[in-house]
Amino acid sequence: MASRFFSHTAAVVLAVVTSVAGAAPAGQTPPPPSDRARAEASAQRAADRIRTLQREAEALATQEKTLLVELRKLEVERELKTAELAVVERNLQGTQAKLASTIASAAALKDAADTERPDVESRLVQLYKLGRAGYWRLLLDLDNLQSIGRAYRTASAMNRLDRERVQQHERTLNALARDRQALETQAKEIARLQARALSARAGIDRAVAARTALVESIDARRDLNAQLTGELEAAQQRLQVAIGQLGTGRSAAVNLPLRPFRGALIWPATGIVTGRFGRQSLGRFGTVISRNGIEISVAEGQAVRAVHEGTVVYAEPFTGYGNLVIVDHGDGEYSLYGYLSAMYVARGDPLEAREPIGTSGRSPSGNPALYFELRVDDKPVDPLQWLKR
């Protein structure tokens, strides 16, 4: 019976090993506390990001159906599925590591059981031959108390040794059974996570395809192109009103004015300017739009930094600008950072120059980009005249 159990467990282990690709090396030890703390912090950030995206998705569902809203919905869906995929892949990696460790443990336990079994079986055979009395038969052939005492101690020690051998073997078998159950559970969890990862990837592909189709329609149709231009201009006007409201009743302290740094401000991110300040044609139909800032082509997920010290006065989604951070530099001076995929700051946070405020995301058309705007005396100015050349 024991041999059948060992054979079945070995088969289960072999099947799991061959069915899981990319498992971590066997014998993996638990991460040290510092690594565990970092992993927990990363998981918490991922969970917070998913909740933020879900809230934005719910808010977008209640808004009027416009091109900008539809484009943002598809981008939020893509980001949400991407964030979910990252969580699934991290959990999958952790489960594969546990599986590898359990496989190593089961293999070691099987070796131990194979090593213990012959000795245990031999001792049990000897006890069977001794009969019901066992080692205590030694006492029957002795006639003095000293010999009886030694024989008693010997019989007790041998009984204890045999009992410990049997108990140790039972513990080994029980541990092997637990590992076998853990292997089956972990294999099922891996299959579940792989299915979730496949679903998340499919969701990303659907969102990207839908957004691409919508952008192509806008580029191909004059009416949609004009509609998008009108929505972008309306978004700029709403932003102008919002900034005016931010400055109402404000008397922010100015520690380091922005004006002396004209032409010397650091860039919020490294990239190529693809949309300049001022009037520009938009799309194939030559529709004209007036930009209040610049669009910088940067890789998605690149760090975005404050160009000057100040205080965060806005850090929320804003229609037409994605996730938007506005930094007040005092005396009617602001810097704006749009199209962010993630925001690291909240309203009221003080910032130093070069301090990260978030990561770059995508423009409404789906291109990796950062929107950057500067305002002096509450009016937009050309950022290229203020940033380092």
Secondary structure, DSSP 8 states (H G I E B T S, - for coil): -HHHHHHHHHHHHHHHHHH-TT---TT-----HHHHHHHHHHHHHHHHHHHHHHHHHHHHHTS---HHHHHHHHHHHHHHHHHHHHHHHHHHHHHHHHHHHHHHHHHHHHHHHHHHHHHHHHHHHHHHHH-TTGGGGGGGG--SHHHHHHHHHHHHHHHHHHHHHHHHHHHHHHHHHHHHHHHHHHHHHHHHHHHHHHHHHHHHHHHHHHHHHHHHHHHH-HHHHHHHHHHHHHHHHHHHHHHHHHHTT-----SS-SGGGTTTB--SS--EEEE-SEEEEETTTTEEEEESSEEEE--TT-EEE-SS-EEEEEEEEETTTEEEEEEEEETTEEEEEEEEEEE---TT-EE-TT-EEEEEEE-TTS-EEEEEEEEETTEEE-GGGTB--
